Amino acid sequence: MALTTGIENLQPSQTKGSLFQNNYITDFDFTKQFLPDVYEKEAEIYGNRSISSFLRMVSAEMPSTSDEIRWVEQGRLHTRYEDIAINTTTNVFTVTLPTGVDTASAPAIRVGQTIMVQGVTAANAPVGIVLKGVVTVAGANTATSEGTFTAVCYTAADWTGLTLTNGATAVVYGSEFAKGSAGMTGSIDADYSSYTNKPIILKDNYQINGSDTAQIGWIEVTSENGASGYLWYLKSEHETRLRFEDYLEMSMVESVKKGAGSTLGAGYTGSEGFFAALEARGNVFEDLSSDADLSDFDVILKQLDKNGSIEENMIYANRALSLSIDDGLAAKNSYGAGGTSYGVFNNSEDMALNLGFSGFRRGSYDFYKTDWKYLNDFATRGGFGDVEGAIIPAGTSTVYDQDLGKNIKRPFLHVRYRSSETDDRKMKTWITGSVGGAYTSDVDEMKVNFLSERCLITQGANNFFLLKKA
């Protein structure tokens, strides 16, 4: 079976300034004496139309007093190099240095350290035996992007036993020195990565002339915040506020930084949103919704092992991915002919048959799944269909807070908004004009203004997954 007719109802949509000019009844016919039976209330057919909730659930909000926010993230504790070429006759290892590494002091391998080496395939997968040896000549530079060191194998005359189809990987695992020898030469400094983001200014407003504030309709309208009545301008103002609050979240998710090729003028900087941060510094997994038996989660688990190994993770999914996970879990719970295990559901058949699973455990990781309304709403990102969801670690990072003068813990995701002792720009609202209690000008209007200045900080993006559709 297939859906033969689909209705998204993107119309009617919002309009600019036409409500009060175009909605008078102009076709009165007094020969028609009988009134129609009128439904007095506006029918609410979309439920709660707001899509904001994601950042409220997974992030914190905190003030900032600067136009730019910088933070550093710790580097690896242990030394590992990939893409190594080995001259098996001279025992010289040539290292392709990672982008951004200071070549004046790399590679960070010293005389006396012991290493283990293994070859890799063209797909960068480990292959062949692992050989171990001792570094005899410390790292030296051969070019701006390469460095060398010399190591002698423990168990063979050279390194010819490695499978070197596409280079090798080397990891320092200790050191060994002969009796009476000098100590370790040189030291290794802690490495880190530095990142920056800038807040953007968001604005909106709703305005109405003084005369139209007195217009009353025969349909009673309601809004998501509980306001109701026969004054349509109040509904429009409430919806403007709700729409602006949605924009605050959508901007933090979707924003991108201004690129070098952009022709935008001065004053526009852009900001790194959630999706952009994960594209640049996180993990991207494609077509998880096509995983019928949850085997792809094993790939995700292995990648989590390589990074922070954070045990608890939250999955924010669109409808296709949510149902795919439910189906996979239901299949995993069934075994044999004529028998079903309900152990993971406290042996309750009723619980097992309710396929709206909220969480599951795989390996040593717990995953909690929930629908992300933003990805299902056809009027927003749900109408694009390129993102299936995101996996977000339920953890915190320890950072130094300059305002407090000490280390504090913050969620990996948090919003920074501009604020000082004189002005709080988290969510500003003010009225101008000469209507509705404001007396700031002689213009016969009421103008409700909205403003916010904020950006999203995504720390530890290596622990996140952006789930995309191929």
N, C-alpha and C positions, 0 to 999 in steps of 0.2 A: 504494500500500500504506500501511497505517497500523498503529500499535501498538494492538492490541485489548485487551491486558491488561498493566498495569504494576504492579510490586511495589516499594514503597519500603522495606518492612520496618522501620518505625519501632518495632515491638515485637519482642522484648522490649526495654524500656528500663530505665534505672537505677531502683532502688527505695530507699526509706529504711528501713534496719534490719530487713529481712525475710529476708535470706539465711540466717542461722544459726538462726532460729526455725522456718522453714517447710520446710526441706529434708531432714528425716529421713524415712527409708522407714518407712511405717506399715502397709503392706499385705502383710507377710510371710505366705506360705502355704507351709508346709513339705511339703505334698503335691506341690508343684511342685519337682522335684529338679534340674532342669537349668538351668544358668546361661545367660543370653544372651551372645552375642558382643559385647563392649563395645569401642567405640572409646575408647581411653584419653585421647586428646588432644582438647581443645576445638577445633572447626573454626573457622578464621579466614576469614570470608566477606567482609570489608570491606577487606582490605588494611590500609594505614596509615590509621587513622580520624582522626588529628589533622589539623586544617586550618591550623595555624600555619606560616608560612614567608614570607608576603608582606613583613612588616616586617623580617624578618631579611635579606631580599634587597635591599631598597631603602632602608633607614634605618640610622641609627647610634643608639647609646644613650649618654647622658651624664648625669652627676649634676646635681642641683639642690638648693639649700639653702633654698628659699623656697616659700611657699604659692601664689605667683603668679609667672608668667613673662611678661615683656613683651618685645616686639621691634618694631623699626620697619623698614619697607620703603621703598626709595627711590621718589620720584615720577618722572614723565616729565621729560626734559631740555628738551624744546621746548614752547612754549605753543600750545595748540590749544583752541578753543571750538566747541561744537556747539549746536544749538537756538538759533540767532541769528535775531532778527527785524531787518529792515533797513528804515528809512524812506528810500526811494530819492530823495526830494526834499531832505531835510536831511542825508543821508549819516550819519545816526545809527544805530549798531548797538546793539541791546539784547540783552544776554547773560543767559541763565538760568544762574545759577551752580551748580556741582555741590554736592551735599549735603555739608555739613561745611566748606565753604570760608569763610574769614574774610572777610566782606563788607566789612570796614573797609578792606581793601587790594585788593579785586578790582573789575574784572578786571585781570589782570596784563599789561596792554598799555600801552605808553608812547609819548609823542609822538616822531615820527621813525622809528618802526619801520615796516617794510614788511610787508604782509600779502597772502596770496592767499585768495580767497573762491570758494566754489562752493555751489550749491543742492543740496538733498537731497530725495528722495521721501518719501512717507508711511512707507515701510519703512526710512528713514534711509540709503538708497543714494545715492551721488553722481549728479547729473544736470546736464546743461547745460554751458556754458562756464565757464572759470576766469578771473576778473578779479583784477587786482592793484592795490594802492593804498598810500598813505602815511597813517599815523595823524596827525591834526592836533590832536585834543583827547584828552587822556588819560582813562583810565577814571574814572567817577564812579558812585556808588550811587544808584539810584532806589527801591529797596525792599530788604527783607531777603534776597530771593532773586534779585535782578536787579542788573545794572550796565550802564553805557553807555560807549561811546567813539565818536569821530567819525573817519572815514577818507575821503579823497578818491581817486577812481579815477584811475589813470594814463592809461588809454586812452579814457575817455568822460567825459561831464559828470556822470554819476551811475552808479548800480548797477542800472539798469533792465534791462540785458542778462542778468542772472542769472535762472535758473529758480527762483523762490521759491515753489514749491508747498507746501513744508513747512519753511520756514526755510533756514538756510545754515550752513556750516562755515567757520571762519577759522583760518588758521595763520600765525604770524609766521615770516618767512623771512630777515629781515635788517633793515637800516635805511638811511636816506639823509638827509643834512643839507646845507643850503645853505652856500655859502662864508661864512665870517665868523660863523656861528651858534654859539650856545652848545652845550655837550655834552649828552649824554643826561641827562634828569632822572629821578631815582629809580633804584632797583635792585630786583632780584628775588631773593628768598630761596629756598633749596632747600626743596622740598615733600616731605613724607613721609606715610606712613600708619602708625598705631600699632595694634598688636593685642596681645591678652592671652589667656592660657589658664591653667587651674588643674588641678593633678593630682587624681585621685580615688583613694580607698583601696579596694582589692579584697581580699576575704578569702574563705577557704574552709577546710574541715577534714575529716578523716576520723577517726572514732573507733570503737573496738571494745572490748568488755569483755575482761578478762584470760582468762576461761575459753575464749572463742571463738577466741583466738589459737592454741589447741592443737588446734582442729578440723581434721581432714584429710579431704579428699574423694578419690574414686576417679577423678576427671577431672583431668588435668594441664592447667594453664592457662598461657598466655603473654601478655605485654603488649608494646606497641610499643617499650618501652625495653629489651627483651631479657630481662626477668625471667621465670622459669618455675618451676613447682613445683606441689605439691598443696595449698598453703595459700591458700584463696580470699581471705583478708583482705589478703594481699600484693598480689594482683591488684587488689582494690578500691582499695587505697592508691595503687598505681601509676597507675590510671586517674583517680583524683581529682587527682593531680599533673598528668597530661596534660591533663585537662579544664580545670584552672586555668590552665595555660600557654596553652591556646586562648582562654580568657576574657581573658587579658592582651592578646592581639592583637585579638580581636573588639571589646573595649571601646575600643581605640584607633581602630578603624575606624568603629564605630557610635555612639559617645557623642555626646550633645547637651548644650548648656548649659541650665541651669534658666531657664525663661522667666518673665516678669512675671506671667502668669496661673496659674502652677503653685501647687498647694496643699501641696507638699512642705514639711516643717518646716525649721527652722534646721539648718544643718550639711550640707545637700544643695546642692551647687552645680552638679553636672554638669560636663562638659568638652567641648570642641570636638573631635570625632573627624574622621577623614579625609573621610567622606562629607559631614558638616555643613560642613566648611571649603570643600569644592569647591562645594557648593550656594550658599554665601554669597559666596565670593570667586573661584571658578574658572569654568571654561567647562563648560556642560552640553550634551551632544549626544544627541539621541534617535534610536533605531532605526538605529544604524550597521549592525546585523546584516542589515538588509534591502537593503544596498547591494551589488548583484550585480556591478557593474563598477568598484568602488573610486572612483567619482566623488565620493563624499562626503568622501574624504580630501583632495580639493582644497579643500573648504571648511575643513577642519581646518588645512591648510597655510596658508591665508590668515589664519586666526585666529592661528596661531603667529607669522606674520610681524608681526602687530600687537603682539605681546608680546615675549618674550625672544628669539625666533628660536633656541632651543636645538636644535642639530642632531640629537642622539641622544635618542630617546624610547622608553620601554618600554610595551608594551600588555599589560595583565593582563586576560584575556578569559574570559567564560564559554564553554560549549561552542558555543552557537549563533553567537556572534560569531567564535570561533576558526575554525569551519568555513566561515563566510561569507568570511572573509579568505583562507583557503586556496583556496576555489573561485574567488574573484576573481583571485587571482594566477595560478592555473592557466589561467584563461581569457585573461588578458593574455599568457601565454606562447605561445599558439597563434595561427597565422596561416595564411590561404590554404587551398586544398584540397590535401590530401596532403602537407603539409609542416609541421613543428613546429620552432621555434627553441629550442635548449637553451643559448643563449649565456650566460644568467645563471647557469647551473648547470655551468659549465666544460665545456660541450658534452657533458655526461654524461646520457644518457637515463634511466639508473637513478636519478640524483639528481632529475631533473625529475619523474619519475612518483611519487616519494615526496612526497605532497602535504602533509606536515607541515612546512610552511615555518616557519623560525624568525626570519626577518628579511627586510626589503625596503627599497628606497630609492625615494622619490618626491620629485621636485624636488630640493631640497638637504637633505632630511631623511631620516634613517635611523630605521626603526621595527623594534623587536625584540619579537616576540610570544611570550607564554607563557600557558598555562592558569592561571587563578586557582582553586584547588581550593575555596576558600571560596564562590565563586559557583556551583559545580557540586554541592556537597554538599547533598543534599536535606534533611538534618537541620539545616542552618544557613541561610545566605542563599539557597542554591540553591532552597529551597522557596518563596521569595517571587517571584522572577522579575522584579523591577522594575529591577535593575541588570545591565547587560551587561558592564561592565568599567570600566577607567580607563586613561588615558594619562598617564604620569609622566615628566617630564624627567630625563635622566641627567646631572645637574649638581649644582653646589654653590653656596651663597651665602656671601658674606663678611660676618661679623658681629663685633662687638666683644665679647670674652669678659671679663667683669669679674673672674673668678677668675684668669685668666692675665694680664690687663692688656694685651692686644693683640688685633689682628684675626686671626681664624682662619676657615677655610673649613669649612662644615658642609653635609651633604646637605639638600636642600629639605625632606625628611621626616626627622625624628629624634624619638626618644622621650626625654623628660626624666623621670628617676626621683629620688625624694628620697633624699639621702645626705649624711652628714656624717662627721666623724672618729669619732663615737661610735656611729652606727647607719646601716647600709646597707639601704634599703628597696626595692632593686631586685627581689629575690625572696627573701623570708625564709621559712625553714622551721624549726620547732622542735617538740619532742615534750613533752607534759605528761601527768601521771597517774602510775601506779606500775608500768607494764608496758613492755617493750621498751627497757629501759635508762634510762627516766625515773623519777625519784623526787621529784616535785614536790607530790604530794598523797597522801592515803590512799584515794582512789577507785580501785577495781580496774578500770582501763581504760587504754588507750593512745589518746591524741588527737594526731593529726598536724595541725599548724596551718600555713596558708599565708597570706602577706600580701604585697602590693605596693602602692606608691603612685607613680603615674606619669600622664603625659599626653603627647599627640602634638602636636608643633609642625609646622605646615604652612606653610612660607615660600614665597613666590612662587607662590601658588595660581593666579595669572593664566596660568601656563604649564601647568596641569594641565587634563585633560578628564575629567569624569564621564560615562560612557556609559550612558544609561538607556533603558529600554523605554518607549515612548509609552503 
